[in-house]
Amino acid sequence: MDFRMFTASNPGPKYAKKKWACQDNSGKKDLAYVKAIAVADGHGSSDCFRSELGSSIAIRAFFNEVEIFCGKECDDPGLSKFSETGINNFKYAVWCEWKKLIKEDWEKRLINQVLGENELRFEFVSEKYKDRFSSEDPDIVERYLYTAYGTTLLCAVVIESQILLIQIGDGTCVMLQKNGEYSTPIPYDEDNFLNVTASLCEEGANRKIRHKVIDCNPDSLTMPVAIFLSTDGIDDCYPVYHNEHYLYRLYSIIIENILAIGFSKTEAEIEGDLLIGMTEKGSQDDISLAYLISENMERLREAYEYINPSFKVAGNLDNHLDVDENSQDEVQE
């Protein structure tokens, strides 16, 4: 597929003022006939004192399993479709890989230092979890150590004929179709609200990973021309009950800019101005954005002209910054 990949993460004032590392991470991977993007948001809560590492490791675990599941099978254009069994196996493998890498990190740190030594956030851990993390019972430690690295994960994998979307926790996936219609294709998790969200650190987390498979028939008006992934640092810039409306508007502006000034200049504006402005004026949270956007300019323009028939050359993204500066009051730490 002719998709351009882009990912970016930016720290927000919420954690920066505490001198904590950015909780968000993002990444992209391009194999021979496979493309993948991902964003992850470490929880930043008191007991998840290594969540910035948890989100980084989640991205790595996802890409490791993409290479295993898709790299060999998808090394030529004759690609098979995603099967339900294969997807469930993939979700389980991602979770297991994350846990394996987390445990390796945990044990490596214990070899080199005392638990919590030189770790700024350890002092905020509750006494209950400090006891669990430092227990002499290895079964207790094994059960609870993953909490220290708690994170969400939102990803997209593109093969020749389909896109697989997977998600655990909050954040939003938005798709733009060839006919100009926007949607949020991944099934919604009713348990996600404000600061409550599902996590990779939970027992049986693979069963909480939602997914959606999107067909990519170039002759169909429902073919996706863009997939956007965002952590809640972007989502919380907007009123909670009108979130999708604002996200659709934001992504339309990004596409308009791409059509007017190209991918490179638009991406520089996203990293240099847009994300910084959004977190400072809006959520105050760490913030991540990733996208897959068709590099077929004719196809992209066709989709955008359904949205804006009177398309004109765009200005820069900063001029279109439109966030709810009161939304940060709704976000709980």
Sequence and secondary structure as in RCSB ss.txt:
>XXXX:A:sequence
MDFRMFTASNPGPKYAKKKWACQDNSGKKDLAYVKAIAVADGHGSSDCFRSELGSSIAIRAFFNEVEIFCGKECD
DPGLSKFSETGINNFKYAVWCEWKKLIKEDWEKRLINQVLGENELRFEFVSEKYKDRFSSEDPDIVERYLYTAYG
TTLLCAVVIESQILLIQIGDGTCVMLQKNGEYSTPIPYDEDNFLNVTASLCEEGANRKIRHKVIDCNPDSLTMPV
AIFLSTDGIDDCYPVYHNEHYLYRLYSIIIENILAIGFSKTEAEIEGDLLIGMTEKGSQDDISLAYLISENMERL
REAYEYINPSFKVAGNLDNHLDVDENSQDEVQE
>XXXX:A:secstr
  EEEEEEEE  HHHHTTT    EEEEEEE SS EEEEEEEB   TT TTHHHHHHHHHHHHHHHHIIIIITTTS
SS      HHHHHHHHHHHHHHHHHHHHHHHHHHHHHS TTTT GGGGGS HHHHHHHT S HHHHHHHGGGGG 
B EEEEEE SSEEEEEEESS EEEEEETTS EE  S   TT BTTB   TTSTTGGGG EEEEEE  TTSTT EE
EEEEE HHHHTTS GGGHHHHHHHHHHHHHHHHHHH HHHHHHHIIIIIHHHHHHHTT S EEEEEEEES HHHH
HHHHHHH TT      GGGG    TTGGGG   
